[in-house]
Amino acid sequence: MFFTLHSEHKIGYKKLSDADLGLTEGSSHQTHIGLYEKKNMLSFLGNEDTTTAILIYNDYFDVLKCNFERIQNPDGTYRSPKISLGEKNENTVVRKMREFAKLNPKRDYYLVWFALENNELLFWLIDNSSSDYAKMKDFFPNENTVYDTSEIMFAPLIKFIESKIDELSIGLQEDLEIASQTSTKSEKYRALDIEKAQERFKITGRTGEELINEYLEMQKSEKLICSFEWVNKSRESGKPFDFIVKSTIDEEKYIDVKTTQFKFEQPLMFSDGEIDFINSIEETRYSVYRVFSLREDAHKFRKCFECFDYMKNLEAKISNFKTEIQSTSSNVRGIKLAVPPTSLVFKQISADILLEGVAR
């Protein structure tokens, strides 16, 4: 699950003023949106923090810069927190919310905010013409307050927010799955996000192999194959394949299971070692079993064959790259490539095959 509420378990809710939204005319030049210190919400943040935050509005979902700070009193102490507009060219949460409000300035706007497990903030902008507003009224009987677990509606509220975030964040989750396999750094992803995604992907990969193991057991019982070996059954072998299958007594074939929680079209990750292996054997002896849709009730996979031409071309380009790097007295320690599972790569891709038996 992408969404995990911070351990403080508090959710703020307020009706935004025209000044908050930058819609006032004349002398007001308010450059921030005030939040609340009620129930000691967001106490884990410092008095001044530049962080990232998720912003949701209708079907919009993105990670933006967030300038969080507390208002300083004359005696040097601090009081109510706020999020500020930021510099002119900064794409911040406040600036984006004001852009949305200016498109329909006559509507009433409400803000829901809370912290996630990784200390990142989430802001949900809601206007009174939306279906979200009609639903949220049931959860927030009172405006301008902070809700916590003492409220009877807190648990169903969390469930509703979870479903909303999960629905809107698919694209970000797909990117994070790829980033977790390459340790890609980005302003959108904190180290904790990558670490948790890596843990999830290990489970995803193992589930995919378990599903294919059951599929091959069925193939064996129906005498469609002679035997097979799951090379990672006890522990990760580090080999460039996951199964060795004997379709006849004398012929061994290699299967690499590549699994995603998402759609089939999610890129496949190949290391340079895997590419070297593919190019070292006969093309007919290697295939990728692409397991996908683990988020759905019906898990599926497709068999992908005949990628020799594509991989041979990649191998040549990688070799040239490594040679060029060596001329600078440096060397490459492992390469990972995101490859599209299309006819550009595989000459044969089967229809969907339904998998059953292993729960998510």
BAMAR-603932 format. One record per atom (N, C-alpha, C, CB): x, y, z. Coordinates in steps of 0.05 Angstrom, whole numbers, plus 32768, in hexadecimal, padded with zeros to 4 digits. Each point is the difference from the previous one (the first is absolute). Glycine has a CB too. Layout:
BEGIN
XYZ;...
REM end
This chain:
BEGIN
80117FE88000;7FEF80188000;801180198000;7FDC7FE78018;8020802A7FD5;800F80197FFE;7FFB80128018;7FFE7FFD7FCE;7FE98003803C;7FF880128016;80047FF3801B;7FDF80157FE1;80317FF98031;80017FF7801C;800180198011;80197FD67FF4;7FD3802D801D;7FFD80188010;801780028015;7FCE7FFF7FF9;803B8019800D;801480058014;7FF77FF6801B;801180287FE6;80017FD1802B;7FF97FF5801B;7FF180138011;80287FE47FFD;7FD880377FFD;7FF180128010;7FE17FFD7FFC;802780207FFE;7FD17FD47FEB;7FE47FFA7FFB;7FEE80198003;80097FD1800F;7FFD80447FE3;7FF080188000;7FFB800A7FE4;8013800C802E;7FD57FFF7FCE;7FF9800B7FE6;7FF3801C8004;7FF97FD17FED;801280428005;7FF5801B8002;7FEC80067FEA;802B800F8015;7FC280037FF1;7FEB80067FED;7FF8801E8003;7FEF7FD07FFF;8012803F7FEC;7FF8801C8002;7FF4800A7FE6;802480088022;7FCA800C7FE1;7FF6800E7FE9;801480167FFA;7FCF7FF5800B;803A800C7FDC;801580147FF8;7FF3801B7FFA;801C7FDB7FEE;7FF1803A801B;7FF6801B7FFB;800A80097FE5;7FFF800A8032;7FF6800C7FC4;800A800C7FE8;801D80098002;7FD1800F7FF5;80367FFA8023;801C80088005;80127FE77FFE;7FF18026801E;80077FC37FED;800F7FE87FFE;80067FF97FE3;7FEC7FEF802B;7FFF80167FC4;80017FF77FE4;800A80177FEE;7FDB7FE18009;802D80358002;800A80167FF0;7FEB800D7FEF;802C7FE98000;7FBB80168008;7FEA800B7FF0;7FF6801B8009;7FF37FD17FF8;80198039801E;7FF7801A800A;800C80177FF0;7FFC7FEC802E;7FF580297FCF;800980177FF1;800980168014;7FE17FF57FDA;802E801E801C;800780178010;801A7FFC8010;7FD0800B8003;802F7FF98017;801880028010;800B7FE5800A;7FF0802C800E;80017FBF7FF0;800A7FE6800B;80147FF37FED;7FD47FFB8018;80437FFE7FF4;80147FF27FF0;80097FE88010;800F802B7FEA;7FDE7FC68021;80077FE88010;800F7FEC7FEF;7FD88008801D;803F7FEF7FEC;80117FEE7FF1;80007FE4800C;801C80277FF2;7FD17FD3801F;80007FE5800C;7FE37FF78005;802D800A8016;7FD17FDC7FF1;7FE77FF58009;80057FF6801C;7FF17FF27FD1;7FFF80188042;80037FF8801B;7FF47FE48006;7FFF8030800D;80107FC18003;7FF67FE68009;7FF98003801E;801D7FE77FDE;7FE180038030;7FF88001801C;80147FF28012;7FD080037FF2;803380078026;80117FF38014;7FEF7FF08014;802280257FFB;7FC47FDA7FFF;7FEE7FF28012;80097FE28003;7FDA801F7FF2;80237FD88027;80077FE48006;801D7FFA7FFA;7FD17FF27FF7;804080248008;801C7FFD7FFB;80077FF27FE6;80067FFF8031;7FEA80077FBA;80047FF37FE6;8019800A7FF3;7FCF7FFC7FFB;803F7FF27FF7;801980057FF1;801780098013;7FE5800C7FD8;801A7FEC8041;801480088013;801C7FF47FFA;7FDC80048022;80257FE77FCD;80197FF47FF9;801080107FEC;7FEB7FD48008;800980407FEB;800E80117FED;800D8017800F;7FE07FF47FDC;803680178019;800E8016800C;7FF1801A7FFB;802B7FE87FFA;7FE0802E8010;7FF3801A7FFD;8002800A7FE3;800A800A8030;800A7FEC7FC1;800380067FE4;80097FE77FF2;800B80318009;7FE67FC57FE5;80067FE87FF1;7FF980037FE3;7FF97FE4802A;801A80177FC4;7FFA7FFE7FE4;7FFE7FE27FF9;8017802D7FF5;7FD27FCB8003;7FFC7FE37FFB;7FF17FFC7FE7;80007FF78031;7FF77FF17FCA;7FEE7FFB7FE9;7FE57FF7800C;80277FF37FE1;7FC58011800F;7FE57FF98009;7FEF7FF77FE8;800380218026;7FEB7FCD7FDF;7FED7FF77FEC;7FE980137FFF;800E7FCF8006;7FE980387FE3;7FE880117FFC;7FEC7FF17FF0;801B802A8004;7FCC7FD58005;7FEA7FF37FF2;7FEB80157FFB;800A7FD38015;7FEB802E7FD3;7FE980107FFA;7FF07FF37FEA;8018802B800F;7FD07FCC7FF6;7FF17FF07FED;80117FE97FF6;7FE580297FF2;80227FD67FF4;80107FEA7FF6;801E80077FFE;7FD87FF17FE6;802F80268024;801C80098001;800F7FF38017;7FF4802B7FEA;80247FCB8011;80107FF48015;801E80057FF9;7FDC7FDC800B;803280328007;801D80047FFA;800F80068019;7FF480117FD3;80267FED802C;801280068016;800D801B7FFA;80087FCF800B;7FF580458007;800A801B7FFC;801080098018;7FD8800A7FE3;8037800C8019;800F800B8015;7FED800D8015;802780097FE1;7FE07FF58038;7FEF800C8015;8012800F8014;7FDE7FDA7FFA;801C80408009;800F80108013;7FEF8002801A;8017801B7FDA;7FF17FD68039;7FF27FFF801A;800F80118014;7FEE7FD27FF6;8003803D801A;800D80108015;7FEB80078015;802280137FE0;7FE77FF78037;7FEE80098015;8003801E8003;80037FD38018;7FE7803A7FEF;8000801D8004;801080068019;7FD380057FE9;8040800E8015;801180078017;7FF48017800F;80287FF07FE7;7FD6800D8033;7FF780168012;801680148005;7FE07FE08016;801980387FF3;801480148006;80167FF78015;7FDD80227FF6;801B7FCC801C;80137FF78014;80127FE97FF7;7FDF800F8022;801E7FEA7FC4;80117FEB7FF5;7FF47FE48000;8025801C800E;7FC47FE18000;7FF37FE68000;7FEF7FFD7FE6;7FFF80008033;7FF77FE87FC9;7FF17FFA7FE8;7FE47FF88006;802A7FF37FE9;7FC480128004;7FE47FF88004;7FF67FF27FE6;7FF880268021;7FF17FDF7FD6;7FF27FF17FEB;80117FFB7FE8;7FD680138010;80297FD47FE5;800F7FFA7FE8;7FF2800B7FE7;80117FD68016;7FFE802C7FD4;7FF580097FE7;80117FF47FE9;7FEF802B8015;80067FD67FD3;800F7FF97FE8;800080187FEE;7FF47FCE8003;802380397FF2;800380197FF2;80027FFC7FE2;801780138028;7FE580047FCA;7FFF80007FE3;801B7FF97FF4;7FDC80228002;803A7FE7800A;801A7FFB7FF5;800980157FEC;7FF87FD08008;801F802B7FEC;800A80137FEB;7FEE7FFF7FE7;802F7FFA8012;7FD5801B7FDE;7FEE80047FE9;7FFF7FE87FED;800B80308003;800B7FC47FF8;80007FEA7FEC;7FFF7FE4800D;801B801D7FE3;7FE07FE28037;7FFE7FE6800D;7FE57FF37FFC;8022800F8022;7FDE7FD87FD8;7FE67FF17FFD;7FF97FF4801B;80097FF67FCE;7FEB801A8043;7FFA7FF7801B;7FE27FF88003;8024801F8011;7FD77FD58005;7FE47FF78006;7FED80188001;80127FD9801A;7FF7803C7FF4;7FEE80188002;7FFB800C7FE5;80128009802E;80037FFA7FC2;7FFD800D7FE5;7FED7FEF7FEF;802F80138003;7FD47FD37FFE;7FEF7FEF7FEF;7FE28002800A;80277FE07FF7;7FD580208022;7FE58002800A;7FF3801B7FF7;800C7FE38028;800480327FD9;7FF5801A7FF7;7FFA80007FE2;801A80168025;7FF67FDB7FCC;7FFB7FFE7FE3;7FE57FF37FFB;80317FFD7FF7;7FC97FEE8019;7FE77FF27FFD;7FE980128008;80167FD48009;7FED803B800D;7FEB8011800A;7FF980167FED;800E7FF5802E;800680167FC4;7FFC80167FED;7FF07FF77FE8;802A8015800F;7FD67FD17FEB;7FF07FF67FEA;7FE280028006;80267FE17FF3;7FD3801C8026;7FE380018009;7FFF800F801A;7FF57FD47FE9;800F80468017;800280108018;7FE680028010;802380197FEA;7FC67FE0800B;7FE78003800E;7FF97FE88012;7FF0801C7FDA;80207FCF8023;7FFB7FE88010;800B8003801C;80007FE47FD6;7FF6800C803D;800C7FFE801A;80147FEA8000;7FD680108016;80417FF57FF7;80167FEC8000;80067FF8801D;801380147FD5;7FF37FD2802D;80067FF4801A;801B7FF27FFE;7FCF7FFB800C;803F8003800A;801B7FF38000;80007FEB8016;8016802A7FEE;7FF27FBE8009;80067FEA8013;801E7FFB7FFF;7FD27FEA7FF9;803A8014801E;801D7FFB8000;80087FED8017;8008802E7FEC;800D7FC48010;800B7FEE8014;801C7FF77FF8;7FD17FF0800C;803C80028005;801C7FF77FFB;7FFF7FE27FFA;80138024801E;7FFF7FD47FD0;80047FE47FFA;80177FF48011;7FEF80087FD1;80147FDE802D;80137FF28010;801D800A7FFC;7FE27FD87FFE;802480317FE9;801B80097FFA;8004801E8007;80027FDE7FDC;7FEC802D8034;8000801D8008;7FF980137FE9;80237FF48022;7FD680017FC7;7FF780117FEA;7FE380098006;801F7FE87FDF;7FDA80308018;7FE580098004;7FEE7FFB7FE8;80128023801E;7FD47FDA7FE7;7FED7FFC7FEB;7FEA80158003;800A7FCF7FFD;7FF080407FED;7FEB80148000;7FEB7FF87FEB;80218024800F;7FC67FDC7FFA;7FEA7FF97FEE;7FEE80197FFE;80027FCF800D;7FFE803D7FDB;7FEF80177FFB;7FE57FF77FF5;8029801D7FF7;7FC27FED8015;7FE57FF77FF9;7FEE80187FFB;80067FD5801B;7FEC802C7FCF;7FED80167FFD;7FE37FF68003;802180187FE1;7FCD7FFA8024;7FE57FF88008;7FEF7FF77FE8;800380218025;80087FDE7FC3;7FF17FF57FE9;80087FE37FFB;7FFD802E7FEC;80167FC78022;800B7FE67FFA;7FF27FE9800F;802C80177FF8;7FD77FD17FFD;7FF57FE9800D;800F7FFA801A;7FF27FED7FD3;8028801B802E;80107FFC8018;7FF380108017;802A7FF97FE5;7FCD801F8015;7FF580118015;7FE67FF3800C;801380297FE9;7FDD7FCC8005;7FE77FF48009;80067FE98014;7FEA800C7FD5;802C7FE58025;80077FEA8012;800E800A8019;80057FE27FD8;800C80328025;801080098017;7FEF800D8016;802680067FE1;7FC380058017;7FEE800D8014;7FF87FED8016;7FF0801F7FDC;800D7FC7801C;7FF87FEC8014;80167FFB8014;7FE37FEB7FDE;80368019801A;80177FFA8011;800880198011;80107FDE7FDF;7FEA803A8017;80098018800E;7FE780118006;802C7FFF7FE8;7FC67FFB802E;7FE980108008;8007801D8007;7FEA7FD68010;802E802F7FF9;8009801A8008;8018800A7FF0;7FEE7FF7802E;801080227FC8;8016800B7FF1;8016800A8013;7FE1800D7FDB;80367FF8801B;8016800D800E;80077FF2801A;7FF1802B7FEC;80167FBC8012;80087FF18018;80137FEA7FF8;7FD4800B8017;80357FE67FFD;80127FEA7FFD;7FF27FE7800B;802A801D8002;7FD57FCE7FEE;7FF47FE78008;80157FEB8007;7FD8800B7FE3;80227FE48030;80127FEA8007;7FF07FE78006;802280218013;7FEC7FCB7FF8;7FF37FE68004;7FEA80008014;802B7FEC7FF4;7FD1802A801B;7FEA80018013;7FE580047FF2;802080138022;7FE17FF57FC4;7FE880047FF1;7FF57FE57FF5;8010802F7FF3;7FD67FCD800F;7FF57FE77FF8;80037FFB7FE2;7FDF80048025;802280127FCB;80027FFD7FE3;801D7FFE7FF6;7FD580197FFC;803F7FE68016;801B80027FF7;80097FE77FF0;800A801B8029;7FEF7FCD7FE0;80077FE87FF2;7FF47FFF7FE3;80047FE8802C;7FE2801C7FD1;7FF580007FE5;800B80177FEF;7FD77FEB8011;8030802B7FFB;800D80167FF1;801A7FF87FF5;7FE98021801E;80277FD17FF2;801B7FF77FF6;7FFC7FEC7FE9;80138006802E;7FD97FE97FD5;7FFB7FED7FEA;7FF8800E7FE6;7FF27FDE8022;7FFE80377FE0;7FF8800F7FE9;8018800E7FF3;7FD280068014;803E80067FFD;8018800E7FF5;80137FEC7FF3;7FFC80238024;80087FC67FE8;80117FEC7FF5;7FF87FF97FE3;80087FED802E;7FDE800E7FCF;7FF67FF87FE5;800480167FEC;7FDE7FE28016;801E80377FF3;800380177FEE;801D80037FF7;7FD980178017;80397FE87FFC;801D80037FFA;800A7FE97FEF;80068018802B;7FF17FCF7FDC;80097FE97FF0;7FF780027FE3;7FFE7FE4802A;7FE980267FD2;7FF580037FE6;801080157FEF;7FD37FF38012;803480237FFB;800D80167FF1;801E7FFD7FFD;7FDC801D8011;80307FD38000;801E7FFF8001;800C7FE97FF0;7FFD8014802C;7FF37FDF7FC3;800A7FE97FF1;801980077FF0;7FD27FEE7FFD;802E80297FF5;801780077FF0;801980048011;7FE180167FE0;801B7FF78037;801780048012;800A7FE5800B;7FEF802E800C;7FFF7FC07FFB;80087FE6800A;800F7FF07FEB;7FD88001801F;801F80017FC8;800E7FF27FEA;801C800B7FFD;7FD57FF97FE8;802F80218019;801A800C7FFF;80117FF78018;7FED80287FE8;80077FD7802F;800F7FF88018;80097FE37FFF;7FE68022801A;800A7FCD7FD9;80087FE47FFD;80197FFE7FEF;7FD07FF28004;8031801E7FE7;801880007FEF;8018800C800F;7FE380047FD7;801880128037;8015800E800F;800C7FED8015;7FE9802C7FF8;80067FC38014;80097FEE8015;80137FEB7FF5;7FD680078018;80287FF37FCF;80127FEC7FF4;801A800B7FF6;7FD77FE77FF2;802A8034800B;8018800D7FF6;800C80138015;7FEE7FFC7FD2;800580068046;800880138015;8002801C7FF5;801A7FDC8016;7FD3802B7FD8;7FFF801A7FF4;7FFA80158016;7FF27FEC7FD4;801D802A802B;7FFA80168013;7FF080157FF2;802B7FF68019;7FC280167FF6;7FF080157FF4;7FF580108017;7FF47FE47FD9;800680368022;7FF480118014;7FE57FF58009;801980287FEC;7FDA7FC98002;7FE67FF58007;80017FE98014;7FF1800E7FD3;80267FE4802E;80027FE88010;801580048016;7FF27FE47FD9;80068019803F;801380018016;800E7FE48002;7FE480238019;80327FDD7FF6;800E7FE68004;7FEE7FEB800C;802B80198006;7FC37FF0800D;7FED7FED800C;7FED7FF47FEC;80048019802B;7FF37FF87FC2;7FED7FF77FEB;800E7FEA7FF0;7FE9802D7FFF;802F7FD87FF8;800F7FED7FF0;80047FE6800F;801780257FE7;7FF17FDE8033;80057FE88010;7FE77FEF8004;8023801A8018;7FC67FF37FED;7FE77FF18003;7FF87FF47FE5;7FF2801E8026;80127FF07FC4;7FF97FF67FE6;80117FE77FFA;7FF3802E7FF0;80277FD38018;80117FE97FFB;7FF67FE88010;8027801F7FF9;7FD07FE5801F;7FF57FEA8010;7FE77FF57FF3;80138015802A;7FDC7FFD7FCC;7FE77FF77FF3;80077FF17FE6;7FE780278013;802E7FE27FDF;80067FF37FE6;800C7FE48005;8008802D7FEB;80067FD0802B;800B7FE58006;7FE87FEC8004;802980148016;7FC37FF67FF8;7FE87FF08005;7FF27FFB7FE5;7FFB8012802F;800380037FC1;7FF37FFD7FE5;800E7FEB7FF0;7FF280308002;80297FD27FFD;80107FED7FF0;7FFD7FE4800A;802080247FF7;7FE07FD88023;7FFD7FE6800B;7FE47FF47FFA;8020800C8025;7FCB80057FDD;7FE57FF77FFA;7FFE7FF77FE3;7FEE80208022;801F7FEF7FCC;7FFF7FF97FE3;800D7FE57FFC;800280307FF4;80147FCB8019;800E7FE67FFD;7FEF7FE9800C;802D80178001;7FC57FEE8015;7FEF7FEC800C;7FE97FF97FED;800C8011802E;7FE980037FC6;7FEA7FFB7FED;800A7FEF7FE8;7FEB802C800D;802C7FDB7FE8;800B7FF07FEA;80087FE48009;8010802B7FEA;7FF97FD2802E;80077FE6800A;7FE67FEE8000;80268014801D;7FC47FF87FEC;7FE77FF18000;7FF77FF97FE4;7FF38016802B;80117FFD7FC3;7FF97FFC7FE4;80107FE97FF4;7FF480317FFB;80267FCF800B;80117FEA7FF5;7FFA7FE5800D;802480237FF8;7FD47FDE8021;7FF87FE7800D;7FE87FF47FF1;80118010802D;7FDC80017FCC;7FE97FF77FF1;80087FF67FE4;7FE380228019;80307FEC7FDA;80097FF77FE6;800E7FE48002;800780307FF3;80077FCC8023;800E7FE78005;7FEB7FE98004;802880198013;7FC47FED7FFE;7FEB7FEC8006;7FF17FF87FE7;7FFC8012802F;800180017FBE;7FF27FFA7FE7;80137FF67FEB;7FDF8023800B;803B7FD87FFD;80147FF47FEE;800680127FE8;7FF17FD3800F;800C80477FF5;800780137FEA;801D80078002;7FD280128000;803B7FEA8017;801D80028003;80097FE88010;7FFF80337FFE;801B7FC67FFF;800B7FE9800F;80068007801D;80137FEF7FD5;7FFB8028802F;80088008801B;8008801D8000;800F7FD1800A;7FF5803A800D;800A801C8002;800D8004801B;7FDB80107FE1;803680048020;800E80088019;7FFB801D8005;80237FDC7FF9;7FD4802B801F;7FFE801C8008;801A8007800E;7FCD7FFE8005;804480117FEE;801B8004800A;800180138019;80107FF97FD2;7FDA80168032;7FFF80138017;7FEE7FF58016;800980267FE1;7FF07FC1801F;7FED7FF68013;80088004801D;7FF37FDE7FDE;8026801C8028;800A8002801B;800B801C8007;800B7FD07FFF;8003803C7FED;800B801B8003;8006800B7FE5;80137FF4802D;7FF180267FD2;8006800D7FE6;801B7FF67FF6;7FE68029800D;801A7FCB7FDB;80187FF37FF5;801380147FF3;7FE57FD77FF9;801080407FFE;801180137FF1;80037FF97FE3;80178009802A;7FDC7FE17FCD;80037FF77FE4;7FEE80117FEE;800A7FD2800F;7FFC80307FD8;7FF180117FED;7FE67FF37FF6;802B80157FF2;7FCA7FD9801D;7FE77FF27FFA;7FF57FF5801A;800F7FF47FD0;7FD78005802F;7FF37FF78019;7FF87FE27FFF;7FF0802E8006;800C7FC77FE2;7FF87FE47FFD;800F7FF37FEA;7FD3800B8012;80347FDC7FF2;800B7FEF7FEA;7FEA7FEB7FFB;80318007800D;7FC67FF87FDA;7FEA7FEE7FF9;800A7FEC7FEB;7FDE8024800A;801C7FC37FFA;80057FEB7FEC;7FE67FF87FF3;80287FEF801A;7FD5801A7FCC;7FE87FF87FF2;80037FE47FF4;7FF880307FF5;80217FC78007;80067FE47FF9;80187FF88012;7FF080057FCF;80177FE2802F;80167FF68011;801A80107FFC;7FEB7FD27FFF;801A80357FE8;801A800B7FF9;8001801F7FFE;80097FD67FE9;7FE080378016;8000801D7FFA;7FF980108019;7FF47FF67FD1;801F801C8037;7FFB80128016;7FFA801C7FF5;801F7FE5801D;7FCD80277FEF;7FF9801C7FF9;80008011801A;7FE47FF07FD8;8020802A8024;800380128016;7FE980158000;80327FF97FFF;7FC2800B8019;7FEA80138003;800980158014;7FDD7FDD7FF5;8020803C8003;800480178012;7FE5800C8007;802F80097FED;7FC97FF6802C;7FE6800A8008;8003801E8008;7FF17FD28010;8001803F7FE2;8001801C8006;7FE4800A8007;802880077FE1;7FD580028038;7FE58005800B;7FFB801D8006;80017FD28013;7FE780377FE9;7FF7801A8008;7FE57FFF800C;801C80147FDC;7FDE7FFE8037;7FE68002800B;7FEC800D7FEC;80148004802E;7FF780087FBD;7FF080117FEF;7FFB7FF37FE5;801380288017;7FE97FE87FD5;7FF97FF77FE5;80177FF27FF2;7FDE80247FFD;801C7FCC7FEF;80147FF27FF1;801580127FF4;7FDE7FDE7FF5;801A803A8003;801280137FF2;8015800D8011;7FDA80087FE2;80257FF38039;8015800B8012;801B7FF57FF6;7FDF80028028;803580107FD6;801A7FF77FF5;800C7FE9800F;8008802F7FF2;80077FC07FFF;800F7FEA800B;801C80098006;7FE47FDF7FE6;802780198031;801B80078007;80137FEA7FF9;7FEF801D8025;80267FE97FCC;80157FED7FF9;801B800B8009;7FE57FEF7FD9;802B80008034;801B80078006;80137FF97FE9;7FF77FF98031;802180127FCE;80137FF97FEB;80077FE38002;8012802F8000;7FEE7FC58018;80067FE48003;7FEA7FEF7FF4;8018800A802A;7FCF7FFD7FD9;7FEA7FF27FF3;800280027FE2;7FE380098028;8024800E7FCE;800280047FE3;80177FEF7FF5;7FEE802F8004;80287FCF800B;80167FEF7FF7;7FF87FE37FFF;802080208015;7FD07FD77FFF;7FF77FE48000;7FEE7FFA7FE9;800480008032;7FE980127FC9;7FED7FFC7FE9;800F7FFC7FE6;7FDE801B8018;80377FF47FE5;80107FFF7FE7;80137FE97FFF;7FFC80317FFD;80067FC08019;80147FEA8001;7FF37FE57FFA;801A80198021;7FCB7FE67FDC;7FF27FE77FFB;7FEE80027FE7;80007FF68031;7FF67FF47FC7;7FEE80007FE8;7FE6800F8007;80147FD47FF0;7FE3803B7FFD;7FE880118005;7FE87FF08009;8011801F7FDD;7FEB7FC98019;7FE97FF08007;80007FF5801D;7FFD7FF47FCF;801A8010803E;80027FF4801B;7FFA80158016;80227FE07FEE;7FD88038800A;7FFB80158014;7FE5800D7FFC;803180098003;7FC17FFD8013;7FE7800F7FFF;7FFC8010801A;7FEC7FDD7FE1;80048038801D;7FF8800F8017;7FE37FFA8005;802180257FF6;7FD87FD48023;7FE57FFD8008;7FF8801A800F;80037FCC8003;7FED80457FF0;7FF9801A800C;7FE77FFE8010;801680177FD9;7FED7FE88042;7FE97FFE8012;7FF7801D8006;80107FD48015;7FD680317FEA;7FF6801B8004;7FE58000800D;801B800F7FD8;7FDB8008802E;7FE58004800C;7FFF7FF3801C;7FEC80027FD2;80297FFF803D;7FFF7FF5801B;7FED80108013;802E7FEF7FF9;7FCC802A7FFF;7FED8010800F;7FE47FF77FFC;801F80267FFD;7FDC7FCB7FEE;7FE57FF77FF9;7FFB7FE4800C;8001801C7FD6;7FE67FDC802A;7FF97FE5800A;800A7FEB7FED;7FD880138016;80287FF27FD0;80097FED7FEC;801C80067FF8;7FD17FF97FEF;80437FF7801B;801C80047FF9;80047FF37FE4;800F80008031;8002800C7FBF;80047FF67FE5;801E80007FF9;7FD380127FF2;80337FE07FF8;801B80037FF4;7FFF7FFB7FE2;80157FF1802C;800080187FC7;80047FFB7FE4;801C7FF57FFB;7FDF80257FF4;80237FC87FFA;801A7FF67FF8;800C80117FEA;7FF27FD1800D;802680387FF7;800E80117FED;80197FF27FF5;7FEE802A8017;80137FD27FCF;80157FF17FF3;800F80107FEB;7FE57FD78008;8032801E7FF1;801080097FE9;8008801E8002;7FE97FDD7FE4;80298028802E;800A801C8003;801E80027FF8;7FDE80078025;802C7FE57FCD;801D7FFF7FFA;800A80187FF1;7FFC7FCE7FFF;7FF6803A7FEC;800980177FF0;800280198010;7FEB7FEB7FD8;8000801A8038;800080188011;801680008014;7FCE80037FFA;80367FE68013;80147FFE8015;801C80007FF5;7FE07FE6801B;802480107FCD;801A80017FF3;8008801C7FFB;7FF87FD37FEB;7FF5803D800C;8005801C7FFA;8006800F801B;7FE17FFE7FD7;80107FFC803E;8006800C801A;801B7FF9800A;7FD07FFF800A;80387FE87FF3;801A7FF68009;801680107FF3;7FED7FD38008;801080327FDE;8015800E7FF1;8002801D800A;7FF87FE37FD7;7FF1802A802E;8000801B8009;800C8002801C;7FD8800A7FE4;80217FE3802E;800B8000801B;801E7FFC7FFF;7FD57FEE8012;803580007FDC;801C7FFB7FFE;800F80197FF7;7FF67FD07FF5;7FFF803E7FF8;800C80197FF6;800180158017;7FF07FF67FD1;7FFA800B803E;7FFF80138016;80157FFA8015;7FCF80067FF8;80347FE0800F;80147FF98014;801C80067FF6;7FE17FDC8011;802480207FD6;801A80067FF4;8007801E8002;7FFB7FD87FE1;7FF180388019;8004801D8001;80058009801D;7FE280067FD8;80107FEE803A;80038008801C;801C7FF8800A;7FCF7FFA8008;803B7FEF7FEF;801A7FF68009;801680137FF6;7FF07FD17FFF;800C803D7FEB;801480137FF6;800380188013;7FF57FF27FD1;7FF980128042;800280158013;800B7FF6801B;7FDA80187FE9;80317FD08017;800B7FF38018;7FEA7FF98014;802B80197FF9;7FBC7FE57FFD;7FEA7FF78011;7FF57FE67FF5;7FF58030800C;7FF97FC38003;7FF37FE87FF5;7FE47FFE800B;802C7FE97FFC;7FC380097FF5;7FE47FFD8007;7FFC7FE88012;7FF380157FD4;7FFF7FEF8042;7FFA7FEA8012;7FE27FFA8000;8028800D801D;7FCF7FE77FCD;7FE57FF87FFE;7FEE80147FF3;80077FE68029;7FE980117FC4;7FED80117FF2;7FE47FF48001;802580107FE1;7FC780008023;7FE47FF67FFE;7FF180117FEC;80017FF18030;7FF080027FBF;7FF2800D7FEB;7FE27FFA8002;80297FFE7FE2;7FC68016801A;7FE37FFC7FFF;7FF87FFC7FE3;7FF9801D8029;7FFC7FCB7FD2;7FFA7FF77FE4;7FE27FFD7FFD;802D7FE97FFD;7FC780227FEE;7FE37FFD7FFC;7FF97FE47FF7;7FFD80307FF4;7FEE7FC38017;7FF87FE57FF8;7FEF80017FE7;80027FF18030;800A80167FBA;7FF180047FE7;800C7FEF7FEA;7FF4802E800D;80007FD37FDB;800A7FF17FE9;801B800B7FF6;7FD17FF67FF4;803680218015;801B800B7FFA;80157FEF800D;7FED802E7FFC;800D7FC6801A;80137FF08010;7FFC7FE27FFB;800280248023;7FE57FD37FDF;7FF97FE37FFE;7FF07FFB7FE6;80007FFC8033;800A7FF17FBE;7FF17FFA7FE7;7FE67FF18005;802C7FFE7FE9;7FD37FF4802E;7FE87FF28008;7FF88007801C;800B7FDB7FE1;7FDB802D8023;7FF58004801A;7FE57FF28001;8018802E8005;7FE47FC1800E;7FE77FF18002;7FE980118009;801B7FD7800A;7FCD801D7FF4;7FE8800D800C;80027FFD801E;7FE47FF67FD7;800A80188038;80007FFE801D;7FFA7FE38009;7FF080308002;801F7FC88012;7FFC7FE6800D;7FF88005801D;80217FE87FE1;7FC9800E8028;7FF68005801B;800F7FEF8014;7FD3800C7FEE;803580018028;800E7FF28016;7FEE80008018;802D800E7FEE;7FD37FDC8020;7FF07FFE8019;80117FF28015;7FD57FFE7FE5;802480078034;800C7FF08015;800F800F8016;80037FDE7FDF;800B8038801A;8010800E8013;7FF3801B8006;802A7FE97FF1;7FCF801C8028;7FF380198007;801580178001;7FDE7FE7801B;801880317FE1;801280178001;80098005801C;7FE980147FD9;
REM end
